[in-house]
Amino acid sequence: MKSNGKLRVVADASMCKSSETAVDLNPDPRRISLVGFTTASIAGNAGALELTRTCEAEFAGSRVCWSADVYLDFHPPAISNPGDFAWVLPTVIGSAASPIDASGTQLPVPGCSTISAPSNIGLVVDGHGRYSQATCSETHRVACCR
């Protein structure tokens, strides 16, 4: 519903009323996918553009992943050193009062790579898909998506 943001589940977008906007909750897995973790490490508070530049240097046409990109990837690549953590941008689905990432991780927001990060905590994922919090000044690899 455009006016209040409430969702109504329908079988097909053609069933939406004129007061509603269709939202596809089944993203095409070929649209965005994890291509790998960088070999280079960078501090999370370097900023979203620097995280993306680090990805681009190793995986042409890639950017830093959002946590949901990794979480929803149907065909993730094998990650060398899968126990290593890599930065991801949080995909916040909870309320402002109780923000929760799409991975289910409770997180202060904004994350490290935003304009200001009063929490000084960001989100990382390992090669097994386990999410964790990390201090923004820590250096980690970067999860890259294309």
N, C-alpha and C positions, 0 to 999 in steps of 0.2 A: 504494500500500500504506500503510495508516494507521500501521503500526508503524515503518516505516523511510523513508517518503517516496519510494520508488522508483516510477517511472512505467511503465505498461504501456499500449500503444496498442491500443484496441479500436474497432470500427466504430460501436458504439452503447453508451450508458451502461448499458443493460440487461445487457450482457455483464460488468459489474463483479462481482467476488466480494464476499461480505459483509465481507471484510477490507479492501476497497478503497473509495475514495470517487471518484466521477466528477468530472473536471475538464475543462471545455470550453476547448480551446485555440484555438477559432475564435470570438472574440467577435463579437457582433452589431455591425456598424459603426454602427448607428443608436443604440446604447446611449450611448456617449460620443464626442463629436467636437469637434474644434477649431472654435471660433467666431470666433477672431481674436486679434490682439495688441492690448493696450491702447495708447492714445495716451500715457497717463501712464507715467512711468518711476519705478522704485523700486529701492532697494538690495536685493540678494538676502538680506542678513542681517536684513531687517525681520521675517521670520518667515512661516510658511506661511499664517497667518490674515490677515496684512496683504496678502500676495500675492493671496489669494482676495478680500479686500475690494476691492482695486484692480480685479480682474476684475468683481466684482458691480456696481461703480459704472458700468461701461461696457457690460456684457453681463448683463442681468438673469438670475438663476438659474445663473450660471456660477461656476466655481472655477478655481484655478491648475491647469494640466495636469500630469500625470505625463508623462515623456518617452515612454513607450509609447503614451499616448493620441494623441500627435502622430504618432509613427512608424507606428501602425496605422490611421490615419485614411484611409479609402478615398476620401473626397470633401472634401478640405480647401478652405477658402475662399481666395480671393485675398487676399494680405496687402499692405497699402500699405507702401511702403518695405521690400521683402522682404530687403534686405541688413542690416536692423536685427536685433539679437539680442533674444530675450525669455527670461525665466526660465522654467524648467520644473523640477519635482521629479524627481530621478533615480529610475528604476525599476531597482533593482539586481538583476542576475541572476547575477553571479559570486559566488565565495566571499568570506568575510570577509577572507581573506588577500590576495585579488586581485579586488577588486570591479570589475565591468564593468557599465555601464549597458545597457539593452535596445537602445540605439542603437549599441552597440559601442564607446562611449567609455570609456576607462579613467578611473576617478574615485576620488579619496579620498572616503570616507564618514565621517560623515554629511555631507550637503550643507549649503548656507547656511541653509536655512529650518528646520533642526531645532533642538532645544534647545541643543545645543552643536556648534560647527563647528570643531574643532581644525585641520582642513585649510585652512580659509578659502577653499575652492574650491567653486564650484557649477557647475550645468549650464545652458547656454543653447542655444537653437535659433534659426536664422534662418528667414525666410519661404520658403526653398527646401528646408527640412528638413535643414540641415547643423547638426550639434551641435558644441559647443565648451565648453571650460572657461572660467570667468570668476571673478575675485576677488569675494568676497561683498560687499565694500563698493561695488562698481561699481553704477551705476544702469542699468537696462535696462527695456524694456517687459515685459509679462507675457503669456505664452501662456495663453489662457483656453479652457476646455472646458465643455461642457454635455451 
